[in-house]
Amino acid sequence: MKKLLILGAGTAGTMMLNKLYKILDLNEWEFTIVDQYKTHYYQPGFLFIPFGIYTKQDVTKPKYDFFPPGVNVIFNSIDRIDGKENKVYLEGGKVLQYDYLILATGTETRPDMTPGLKDKLWV
Ligand SMILES: Cc1cc2nc3c(=O)[nH]c(=O)nc-3n(C[C@H](O)[C@H](O)[C@H](O)COP(=O)(O)OP(=O)(O)OC[C@H]3O[C@@H](n4cnc5c(N)ncnc54)[C@H](O)[C@@H]3O)c2cc1C
């Protein structure tokens, strides 16, 4: 079996999983997806919460609801990737081998990395 490993089960990772699951031969491919959180956050909906249009319940769902059957789902923090050895190390010591890797761990806001941005105007 060829191993497809997806890091990050946000919007991008979940979409890639569902699209590839439909077109790859399930007798040839093993699918694994890893994320640190079990809850999916619908980020565009965050904008409506301050106006009382959405509540927390409207923008959160279990990630499991979006995974096709038979996929290995691992809820764990990712520590590091060894691209030369095709291995991913998880926090806690578990090691995952892959043939193909998809990185979908998203972005985080880092105002501290732009000089001046965290000065007086950042709240
Ligand atoms: C307020 C707001 C409004 C937005 N509005 C829109 C909109 O109207 N239209 C639109 O198209 N887009 C919108 N976006 C952007 C859209 O939500 C993002 O582009 C999209 O969620 C990015 O998807 P992603 O899969 O790349 O990252 P994410 O959805 O952030 O997923 C990344 C996943 O990786 C996991 N991860 C990261 N690091 C690790 C680690 N070390 N170990 C384990 N797991 C890890 C995270 O837990 C997360 O689940 C909005 C975003 C925000 C914040």
Ligand as a Chemical Component Dictionary entry (heavy atoms), coordinates in Angstrom:
data_LIG
# 
_chem_comp.id                   LIG 
_chem_comp.type                 NON-POLYMER 
_chem_comp.pdbx_formal_charge   0 
_chem_comp.three_letter_code    LIG 
# 
loop_
_chem_comp_atom.comp_id 
_chem_comp_atom.atom_id 
_chem_comp_atom.alt_atom_id 
_chem_comp_atom.type_symbol 
_chem_comp_atom.charge 
_chem_comp_atom.model_Cartn_x 
_chem_comp_atom.model_Cartn_y 
_chem_comp_atom.model_Cartn_z 
_chem_comp_atom.pdbx_ordinal 
LIG C1  C1  C 0 -11.854 35.878 10.591 1  
LIG C2  C2  C 0 -11.582 35.132 9.301  2  
LIG C3  C3  C 0 -12.448 35.282 8.212  3  
LIG C4  C4  C 0 -12.209 34.613 7.014  4  
LIG N1  N1  N 0 -13.081 34.765 5.965  5  
LIG C5  C5  C 0 -12.878 34.079 4.811  6  
LIG C6  C6  C 0 -13.796 34.169 3.710  7  
LIG O1  O1  O 0 -14.800 34.883 3.771  8  
LIG N2  N2  N 0 -13.538 33.463 2.587  9  
LIG C7  C7  C 0 -12.445 32.648 2.494  10 
LIG O2  O2  O 0 -12.243 32.021 1.434  11 
LIG N3  N3  N 0 -11.569 32.536 3.508  12 
LIG C8  C8  C 0 -11.764 33.221 4.656  13 
LIG N4  N4  N 0 -10.866 33.103 5.693  14 
LIG C9  C9  C 0 -9.664  32.316 5.488  15 
LIG C10 C10 C 0 -9.897  30.824 5.626  16 
LIG O3  O3  O 0 -10.587 30.543 6.832  17 
LIG C11 C11 C 0 -8.512  30.209 5.631  18 
LIG O4  O4  O 0 -7.840  30.570 4.435  19 
LIG C12 C12 C 0 -8.578  28.701 5.721  20 
LIG O5  O5  O 0 -9.177  28.284 6.918  21 
LIG C13 C13 C 0 -7.170  28.174 5.633  22 
LIG O6  O6  O 0 -7.259  26.779 5.624  23 
LIG P1  P1  P 0 -6.003  25.916 5.974  24 
LIG O7  O7  O 0 -6.428  24.475 5.892  25 
LIG O8  O8  O 0 -4.827  26.360 5.168  26 
LIG O9  O9  O 0 -5.662  26.283 7.484  27 
LIG P2  P2  P 0 -6.543  25.975 8.769  28 
LIG O10 O10 O 0 -7.983  25.868 8.432  29 
LIG O11 O11 O 0 -6.092  26.977 9.785  30 
LIG O12 O12 O 0 -6.055  24.507 9.197  31 
LIG C14 C14 C 0 -4.754  24.220 9.648  32 
LIG C15 C15 C 0 -4.869  23.011 10.571 33 
LIG O13 O13 O 0 -3.543  22.552 10.894 34 
LIG C16 C16 C 0 -3.527  22.191 12.263 35 
LIG N5  N5  N 0 -2.152  22.326 12.747 36 
LIG C17 C17 C 0 -1.317  23.386 12.605 37 
LIG N6  N6  N 0 -0.141  23.132 13.198 38 
LIG C18 C18 C 0 -0.236  21.885 13.734 39 
LIG C19 C19 C 0 0.650   21.060 14.497 40 
LIG N7  N7  N 0 1.909   21.458 14.805 41 
LIG N8  N8  N 0 0.221   19.857 14.897 42 
LIG C20 C20 C 0 -1.027  19.419 14.560 43 
LIG N9  N9  N 0 -1.912  20.152 13.856 44 
LIG C21 C21 C 0 -1.524  21.362 13.443 45 
LIG C22 C22 C 0 -4.464  23.188 12.941 46 
LIG O14 O14 O 0 -4.949  22.663 14.161 47 
LIG C23 C23 C 0 -5.565  23.359 11.894 48 
LIG O15 O15 O 0 -6.674  22.499 12.094 49 
LIG C24 C24 C 0 -11.082 33.759 6.908  50 
LIG C25 C25 C 0 -10.224 33.594 8.017  51 
LIG C26 C26 C 0 -10.473 34.260 9.205  52 
LIG C27 C27 C 0 -9.532  34.062 10.403 53 
# 
loop_
_chem_comp_bond.comp_id 
_chem_comp_bond.atom_id_1 
_chem_comp_bond.atom_id_2 
_chem_comp_bond.value_order 
_chem_comp_bond.pdbx_ordinal 
LIG C1  C2  SING 1  
LIG C2  C3  SING 2  
LIG C2  C26 DOUB 3  
LIG C3  C4  DOUB 4  
LIG C4  N1  SING 5  
LIG C4  C24 SING 6  
LIG N1  C5  DOUB 7  
LIG C5  C6  SING 8  
LIG C5  C8  SING 9  
LIG C6  O1  DOUB 10 
LIG C6  N2  SING 11 
LIG N2  C7  SING 12 
LIG C7  O2  DOUB 13 
LIG C7  N3  SING 14 
LIG N3  C8  DOUB 15 
LIG C8  N4  SING 16 
LIG N4  C9  SING 17 
LIG N4  C24 SING 18 
LIG C9  C10 SING 19 
LIG C10 O3  SING 20 
LIG C10 C11 SING 21 
LIG C11 O4  SING 22 
LIG C11 C12 SING 23 
LIG C12 O5  SING 24 
LIG C12 C13 SING 25 
LIG C13 O6  SING 26 
LIG O6  P1  SING 27 
LIG P1  O7  DOUB 28 
LIG P1  O8  SING 29 
LIG P1  O9  SING 30 
LIG O9  P2  SING 31 
LIG P2  O10 DOUB 32 
LIG P2  O11 SING 33 
LIG P2  O12 SING 34 
LIG O12 C14 SING 35 
LIG C14 C15 SING 36 
LIG C15 O13 SING 37 
LIG C15 C23 SING 38 
LIG O13 C16 SING 39 
LIG C16 N5  SING 40 
LIG C16 C22 SING 41 
LIG N5  C17 SING 42 
LIG N5  C21 SING 43 
LIG C17 N6  DOUB 44 
LIG N6  C18 SING 45 
LIG C18 C19 SING 46 
LIG C18 C21 DOUB 47 
LIG C19 N7  SING 48 
LIG C19 N8  DOUB 49 
LIG N8  C20 SING 50 
LIG C20 N9  DOUB 51 
LIG N9  C21 SING 52 
LIG C22 O14 SING 53 
LIG C22 C23 SING 54 
LIG C23 O15 SING 55 
LIG C24 C25 DOUB 56 
LIG C25 C26 SING 57 
LIG C26 C27 SING 58 
# 
